[in-house]
Amino acid sequence: MKESENAEPTQRAVERLPFQAMVTYRLDGQEYGNLAADVSENGIFIRTFLPPPVGTRLELTVRLPTEMGGFQVEIEGVVVRVVEDPDPRQNGMGVQFTAIHATDAGAVRAMVARIFRFDVLRRSQPATMDEEPTLPGAPRR
């Protein structure tokens, strides 16, 4: 796997959570739609076969799934990481949020909070014989 990074730290300041939602982004007058793979308060990873290069500025529309509220958020961001894998289904880009429209800033925090709650509920399902349920950020045994 080949990754291009823009001095992204190895330790993240905020936790990323798995997140599947449609993200539309605008680049050079064209509109593209792809699925997100994970999200945090500061950014999002979007699966795409042909990610633009690191440093590319994008306008994003993130649509939260219906079961998580169904609203959408308008965000500006910059590509800070590109993943080009031999398996093209793993390709994508990490986008750092640079501007969130004033009416949507709280929506992003609410979106991440809902995803976190949704993830905690998903993880708290009964464990199989081989695993224990864990909360995000909790040490694994």
N, C-alpha and C positions, 0 to 999 in steps of 0.2 A: 504494500500500500504506500502510495506517495502522498505526502501531506505538504502543503505550502502553508506557512504560518507567518503572521505578522507580530512577532515577539509576544505571543500569547503565553501567559504564565502557566506553569505546570499545575499549580494549585489554583483552583477557582475560588473566587470570593463568595459566590453563591452557588447553591446546588442546582444541577440540571436535572430535570425530570422527564421521563418518557412522555411524548406528546405527539399524537397523530391528529393533524388538522390540516385543512387546505390553506396554503399560503399563496397569494398572488403577489408577484413583484413586477415592477416596471423597470426596464433597462433599455436605454437608447430608443425610446418611443415604442417598444414592443412590450406586450404583457405576457407573462408566463405563469403557470400554475403548477405547483408541486406540493408534496406532503412534507410536513415538518416531522422530525424524528425526536427532538427534545427541545426544551425551552427552559429559560431561567428569567429572572427579572432583568438581566442585562443583555440577553441575546437568544438566538434560536438557531438550530441546525436544520437545514432544509435539504432533503434528498433531491438531487437533480443529476441527470446524465452529463450535462455540460455546464459545470459551474463557471461563473465569470471569475476573473483573476482577483487575487487579494488586492484590496484597496478600492474595489469597485463600489460605488455608492448606489443604493437601491431604495425604492419606495415600496413598502410592504403593506399588504392587507392580510391580517390573520383572522380567520373565521373560527371561532370556538365551536366545537361540536354541540349539537342540540342538548345532549344530556348534561353539558357543563354550562348551559346558559344561552348558547347560540348567538352571542353578540360578535361584532367584528371590531378590530382595532387597526387604526392607520398609524404606521411607524416608518421612520426613516432609519436606515442602517448602512453599515459598511462591511464588506466581506473581509473577515480577519483570518479565515482558515478555509482551505480548499482540500478536499479529499478526492483523490483519483485512484481508485482501486481496480485491480484486474477484473473483479466482479462489478460491472457498472451499476448494479442495484445498490451498492454501498457508497457510490459517489455522492458528493454533496458539498455544502458550504456552511461555515459558521458565520453568522451575521451578528455583529454587535449593534445594539440599538444606539442611535445617536440623537434621535429626536422623536418624541412621542407627542402627538397633538394634545394640547392642554386638556381637552375634554376626555382624552383616552389614557392619560397617565395613571389614573386610579384603576382604569379597566385592565391595564397590564398587570398591576399588582393583584387585582381581583382574579384575573385569569390564572396567574401562577398559583395563587392561594387555592383556587378551585381544583386545579390540576393536582396540587399537593394533597388536598383532601381526598380526591378521587384515587390517587396513587396509594395513600395510606389505607383506604378502604379495600382496594384491590389486594394490597399486600397483607391485609389482616384476615384474609380468607383462611379457612382451616389449612394447616400445613400437612403435607404428605409425611409419610414415615421418614423421608430423607431430608426434610428441610424444616426450618423454624420460621414463623413469620417475623419480619423485622421492620422497623420503622426507618424511613430514609435518614441516613446519617448515623444510624446506630452501628456500633462495631459488630462485625460478623464473627461468629465462633468457629 
